[in-house]
Amino acid sequence: MLARMVYSVPVFGWMLREAFTGPTTAKLLFILNLVLVWLLAIAYFGYPAIILPALTAVPVIFTTLIVITKG
């Protein structure tokens, strides 16, 4: 049900559907688009566009390290 709601978003829905169910080239092009959007955000916003993804990745990496060391 959540996937149907996400896929029904007009601009991004078809890209996400192709990224999950499409061929390998669609997956690679989706990743390339994400990288290009991030580079455009860096060009437009500058330093905060570099720092915010790193700050949001900290809890994920921290949790991963805890799970790895927990055994």
Backbone as JSON Lines, residues from 0, in Angstrom:
{"i":0,"aa":"M","n":[0.82,-1.18,0.0],"ca":[0.0,0.0,0.0],"c":[0.87,1.26,0.0]}
{"i":1,"aa":"L","n":[1.93,1.23,0.8],"ca":[2.84,2.37,0.83],"c":[3.54,2.55,-0.52]}
{"i":2,"aa":"A","n":[3.9,1.42,-1.15],"ca":[4.55,1.5,-2.45],"c":[3.61,2.11,-3.49]}
{"i":3,"aa":"R","n":[2.33,1.77,-3.45],"ca":[1.38,2.35,-4.4],"c":[1.24,3.85,-4.2]}
{"i":4,"aa":"M","n":[1.29,4.29,-2.93],"ca":[1.19,5.73,-2.67],"c":[2.43,6.45,-3.18]}
{"i":5,"aa":"V","n":[3.6,5.85,-2.95],"ca":[4.84,6.48,-3.41],"c":[4.9,6.47,-4.93]}
{"i":6,"aa":"Y","n":[4.5,5.38,-5.55],"ca":[4.54,5.29,-7.01],"c":[3.53,6.22,-7.68]}
{"i":7,"aa":"S","n":[2.52,6.68,-6.95],"ca":[1.52,7.55,-7.54],"c":[1.92,9.02,-7.52]}
{"i":8,"aa":"V","n":[3.05,9.35,-6.91],"ca":[3.54,10.73,-6.93],"c":[3.9,11.06,-8.38]}
{"i":9,"aa":"P","n":[3.4,12.16,-8.92],"ca":[3.53,12.41,-10.35],"c":[4.96,12.48,-10.89]}
{"i":10,"aa":"V","n":[5.85,13.16,-10.23],"ca":[7.18,13.38,-10.81],"c":[8.13,12.23,-10.49]}
{"i":11,"aa":"F","n":[8.13,11.77,-9.26],"ca":[9.12,10.79,-8.84],"c":[8.63,9.35,-8.84]}
{"i":12,"aa":"G","n":[7.34,9.15,-8.93],"ca":[6.79,7.81,-8.83],"c":[7.28,6.87,-9.91]}
{"i":13,"aa":"W","n":[7.26,7.31,-11.14],"ca":[7.69,6.43,-12.22],"c":[9.19,6.15,-12.16]}
{"i":14,"aa":"M","n":[9.98,7.13,-11.68],"ca":[11.41,6.89,-11.54],"c":[11.69,5.86,-10.46]}
{"i":15,"aa":"L","n":[10.99,5.96,-9.33],"ca":[11.18,4.98,-8.26],"c":[10.73,3.58,-8.69]}
{"i":16,"aa":"R","n":[9.61,3.51,-9.4],"ca":[9.12,2.21,-9.87],"c":[10.13,1.57,-10.81]}
{"i":17,"aa":"E","n":[10.69,2.37,-11.72],"ca":[11.7,1.85,-12.64],"c":[12.97,1.45,-11.9]}
{"i":18,"aa":"A","n":[13.32,2.2,-10.86],"ca":[14.54,1.88,-10.1],"c":[14.39,0.55,-9.37]}
{"i":19,"aa":"F","n":[13.19,0.24,-8.9],"ca":[13.0,-1.0,-8.15],"c":[12.65,-2.18,-9.03]}
{"i":20,"aa":"T","n":[11.92,-1.97,-10.11],"ca":[11.46,-3.1,-10.92],"c":[12.07,-3.13,-12.31]}
{"i":21,"aa":"G","n":[12.78,-2.1,-12.71],"ca":[13.3,-2.02,-14.06],"c":[14.63,-2.72,-14.24]}
{"i":22,"aa":"P","n":[15.19,-2.57,-15.43],"ca":[16.48,-3.21,-15.72],"c":[17.63,-2.51,-14.98]}
{"i":23,"aa":"T","n":[18.8,-3.06,-15.14],"ca":[19.99,-2.55,-14.44],"c":[20.31,-1.12,-14.86]}
{"i":24,"aa":"T","n":[20.11,-0.79,-16.11],"ca":[20.42,0.57,-16.56],"c":[19.52,1.6,-15.87]}
{"i":25,"aa":"A","n":[18.28,1.24,-15.6],"ca":[17.38,2.16,-14.91],"c":[17.87,2.41,-13.49]}
{"i":26,"aa":"K","n":[18.37,1.38,-12.84],"ca":[18.91,1.54,-11.48],"c":[20.13,2.44,-11.49]}
{"i":27,"aa":"L","n":[21.03,2.24,-12.45],"ca":[22.23,3.06,-12.54],"c":[21.89,4.52,-12.87]}
{"i":28,"aa":"L","n":[20.94,4.72,-13.75],"ca":[20.55,6.09,-14.09],"c":[19.86,6.78,-12.91]}
{"i":29,"aa":"F","n":[19.11,6.03,-12.11],"ca":[18.5,6.61,-10.92],"c":[19.56,7.06,-9.92]}
{"i":30,"aa":"I","n":[20.57,6.23,-9.72],"ca":[21.67,6.61,-8.82],"c":[22.42,7.81,-9.38]}
{"i":31,"aa":"L","n":[22.63,7.84,-10.68],"ca":[23.29,8.99,-11.31],"c":[22.47,10.26,-11.12]}
{"i":32,"aa":"N","n":[21.16,10.17,-11.23],"ca":[20.29,11.33,-11.01],"c":[20.37,11.81,-9.57]}
{"i":33,"aa":"L","n":[20.42,10.89,-8.61],"ca":[20.55,11.29,-7.21],"c":[21.87,12.03,-6.97]}
{"i":34,"aa":"V","n":[22.94,11.53,-7.55],"ca":[24.25,12.18,-7.4],"c":[24.23,13.56,-8.04]}
{"i":35,"aa":"L","n":[23.64,13.68,-9.21],"ca":[23.58,14.98,-9.88],"c":[22.72,15.99,-9.12]}
{"i":36,"aa":"V","n":[21.62,15.53,-8.53],"ca":[20.8,16.43,-7.71],"c":[21.58,16.9,-6.5]}
{"i":37,"aa":"W","n":[22.36,15.99,-5.91],"ca":[23.18,16.38,-4.76],"c":[24.25,17.39,-5.18]}
{"i":38,"aa":"L","n":[24.86,17.21,-6.33],"ca":[25.85,18.17,-6.81],"c":[25.22,19.53,-7.12]}
{"i":39,"aa":"L","n":[24.01,19.52,-7.65],"ca":[23.31,20.79,-7.87],"c":[22.98,21.47,-6.56]}
{"i":40,"aa":"A","n":[22.6,20.69,-5.55],"ca":[22.34,21.27,-4.23],"c":[23.61,21.86,-3.64]}
{"i":41,"aa":"I","n":[24.74,21.22,-3.85],"ca":[26.01,21.76,-3.38],"c":[26.33,23.06,-4.11]}
{"i":42,"aa":"A","n":[26.08,23.09,-5.4],"ca":[26.36,24.31,-6.16],"c":[25.43,25.44,-5.75]}
{"i":43,"aa":"Y","n":[24.19,25.12,-5.39],"ca":[23.22,26.16,-5.05],"c":[23.34,26.59,-3.59]}
{"i":44,"aa":"F","n":[23.4,25.61,-2.67],"ca":[23.4,25.93,-1.24],"c":[24.8,25.98,-0.63]}
{"i":45,"aa":"G","n":[25.76,25.34,-1.26],"ca":[27.12,25.38,-0.77],"c":[27.39,24.36,0.31]}
{"i":46,"aa":"Y","n":[28.11,24.8,1.32],"ca":[28.61,23.93,2.39],"c":[27.52,23.16,3.14]}
{"i":47,"aa":"P","n":[26.37,23.73,3.45],"ca":[25.35,22.95,4.16],"c":[24.87,21.72,3.39]}
{"i":48,"aa":"A","n":[24.89,21.75,2.07],"ca":[24.47,20.59,1.28],"c":[25.47,19.45,1.4]}
{"i":49,"aa":"I","n":[26.69,19.76,1.78],"ca":[27.68,18.71,2.0],"c":[27.56,18.17,3.42]}
{"i":50,"aa":"I","n":[27.33,19.04,4.38],"ca":[27.33,18.66,5.78],"c":[26.06,17.91,6.19]}
{"i":51,"aa":"L","n":[24.9,18.32,5.72],"ca":[23.64,17.69,6.17],"c":[23.55,16.21,5.85]}
{"i":52,"aa":"P","n":[23.94,15.72,4.68],"ca":[23.92,14.26,4.48],"c":[24.88,13.53,5.41]}
{"i":53,"aa":"A","n":[26.02,14.15,5.7],"ca":[26.97,13.52,6.62],"c":[26.38,13.45,8.03]}
{"i":54,"aa":"L","n":[25.72,14.51,8.45],"ca":[25.12,14.51,9.78],"c":[23.96,13.52,9.89]}
{"i":55,"aa":"T","n":[23.23,13.33,8.83],"ca":[22.14,12.35,8.87],"c":[22.67,10.92,8.79]}
{"i":56,"aa":"A","n":[23.87,10.73,8.25],"ca":[24.45,9.39,8.17],"c":[25.08,8.96,9.49]}
{"i":57,"aa":"V","n":[25.35,9.88,10.38],"ca":[26.02,9.55,11.65],"c":[25.21,8.54,12.47]}
{"i":58,"aa":"P","n":[23.91,8.71,12.7],"ca":[23.18,7.7,13.48],"c":[23.15,6.32,12.8]}
{"i":59,"aa":"V","n":[23.11,6.3,11.49],"ca":[23.1,5.02,10.77],"c":[24.42,4.29,10.97]}
{"i":60,"aa":"I","n":[25.52,5.0,10.79],"ca":[26.83,4.38,10.94],"c":[27.06,3.99,12.41]}
{"i":61,"aa":"F","n":[26.62,4.84,13.33],"ca":[26.78,4.55,14.75],"c":[26.02,3.28,15.13]}
{"i":62,"aa":"T","n":[24.8,3.16,14.65],"ca":[24.0,1.96,14.92],"c":[24.63,0.73,14.29]}
{"i":63,"aa":"T","n":[25.16,0.88,13.08],"ca":[25.83,-0.23,12.42],"c":[27.05,-0.69,13.21]}
{"i":64,"aa":"L","n":[27.82,0.25,13.71],"ca":[28.99,-0.11,14.51],"c":[28.59,-0.81,15.8]}
{"i":65,"aa":"I","n":[27.53,-0.37,16.42],"ca":[27.05,-1.02,17.65],"c":[26.61,-2.45,17.35]}
{"i":66,"aa":"V","n":[25.89,-2.63,16.26],"ca":[25.42,-3.97,15.91],"c":[26.6,-4.89,15.56]}
{"i":67,"aa":"I","n":[27.6,-4.35,14.88],"ca":[28.77,-5.16,14.53],"c":[29.54,-5.57,15.78]}
{"i":68,"aa":"T","n":[29.76,-4.63,16.69],"ca":[30.55,-4.94,17.87],"c":[29.77,-5.75,18.91]}
{"i":69,"aa":"K","n":[28.45,-5.72,18.81],"ca":[27.63,-6.49,19.75],"c":[27.83,-7.99,19.54]}
{"i":70,"aa":"G","n":[28.1,-8.37,18.31],"ca":[28.41,-9.77,18.02],"c":[27.21,-10.5,17.66]}
